[in-house]
Structures are given as C-alpha cells and as structure tokens.
Amino acid sequence: MCLAIPGQVETISERSGLRVGQVRFGGVTREAVLEHVPEVEVGDYVLVHVGFALQRVDEAEAQRTYALLRELGQLDELEPPSQSAP
C-alpha cells in the first residue's frame, strides 16, 4: 500500500519549468513537485505521494497523521538518523 505523507513546505522555486518545493517530513527534507497545488505557500502543509504534492492540508490534520503513523511504527524513515556516542 502506498501512502501520501504530510510535510511542511520550507522553500518554493522553479526547476526545469516546474514549481517545486523543499518539503520537511519530520526530520527529513525532500523535494516535491508543487504543480498540482498552485495556492501553496512556504509554511503550508501538503500531502505528498511519490514526489508530488497532491493537496494542501492544515497543520492539525498533518499532526494527526504523524501521530497515527508513529503509533503504527511507520515513521522510522522520516526520523533523522540518531547520533551514536563513540
């Protein structure tokens, strides 16, 4: 099953004629195409599936989704790598 994950837009720019943004998912930032959500601004939350933002969501909905994914143990790849002490 594939999921759309909420993330917060940190920057917006244009690349190769496409509107793209750096989107933060927990501790990881990835690039996502923003062409389907032209109304999105920096600071907004979007649902991203395979690198494409599909819709804008409010922060409360994003936090609820993160909480559910955390409960299910599905956020491991979105957490920053832990620093192990020498």
C-alpha positions as CSV (number, residue, x, y, z in Angstrom):
1,M,0.0,0.0,0.0
2,C,1.3,3.5,-0.8
3,L,0.6,6.5,1.4
4,A,0.6,10.2,0.9
5,I,2.6,11.7,3.7
6,P,2.1,15.3,5.1
7,G,5.0,17.6,5.0
8,Q,5.7,21.3,5.6
9,V,6.8,23.4,2.6
10,E,10.1,25.1,3.5
11,T,11.0,26.7,0.2
12,I,9.5,27.2,-3.2
13,S,11.4,27.6,-6.5
14,E,11.2,26.7,-10.2
15,R,13.2,23.9,-11.8
16,S,13.0,22.9,-15.5
17,G,9.8,24.9,-15.8
18,L,8.1,23.1,-12.8
19,R,7.2,24.7,-9.4
20,V,9.0,22.6,-6.8
21,G,9.5,22.9,-3.1
22,Q,11.7,21.6,-0.3
23,V,9.2,19.8,2.0
24,R,10.1,18.7,5.6
25,F,8.7,15.3,6.7
26,G,9.6,15.0,10.4
27,G,13.4,15.1,10.4
28,V,13.9,14.6,6.6
29,T,13.6,17.2,3.8
30,R,12.8,16.2,0.3
31,E,11.9,17.9,-3.0
32,A,8.3,17.7,-4.2
33,V,6.6,19.0,-7.3
34,L,4.0,21.6,-6.4
35,E,2.3,21.9,-9.8
36,H,-1.0,20.4,-8.5
37,V,-1.2,22.9,-5.6
38,P,-0.5,26.3,-7.1
39,E,-2.1,28.0,-4.0
40,V,0.5,26.6,-1.6
41,E,2.9,28.9,0.1
42,V,6.0,28.5,2.3
43,G,4.9,27.2,5.7
44,D,1.8,25.3,4.4
45,Y,1.4,21.6,4.8
46,V,0.8,19.4,1.8
47,L,0.2,15.7,1.2
48,V,3.0,14.2,-0.9
49,H,2.9,10.9,-2.8
50,V,5.9,9.7,-4.8
51,G,7.3,13.2,-5.0
52,F,4.2,15.1,-6.0
53,A,2.2,17.3,-3.6
54,L,-1.4,16.3,-4.1
55,Q,-3.3,18.7,-1.8
56,R,-2.9,21.2,0.9
57,V,-3.8,20.2,4.5
58,D,-4.0,22.1,7.7
59,E,-1.4,21.7,10.4
60,A,-3.8,19.9,12.8
61,E,-4.5,17.2,10.1
62,A,-0.8,16.8,9.4
63,Q,-0.1,16.3,13.2
64,R,-2.9,13.7,13.5
65,T,-1.5,11.8,10.6
66,Y,2.0,11.9,12.1
67,A,0.6,10.6,15.4
68,L,-1.2,7.7,13.7
69,L,1.9,6.8,11.7
70,R,4.1,6.9,14.8
71,E,1.6,4.6,16.6
72,L,1.9,2.2,13.7
73,G,5.7,2.4,13.7
74,Q,5.7,3.8,10.2
75,L,7.8,6.9,10.8
76,D,11.2,5.4,11.0
77,E,12.4,6.5,7.6
78,L,11.2,10.1,8.3
79,E,13.1,10.5,11.6
80,P,16.6,11.9,11.5
81,P,19.4,9.4,11.9
82,S,20.4,9.0,15.6
83,Q,23.8,10.1,16.6
84,S,25.6,7.3,18.4
85,A,28.1,8.1,21.0
86,P,31.7,6.8,20.5
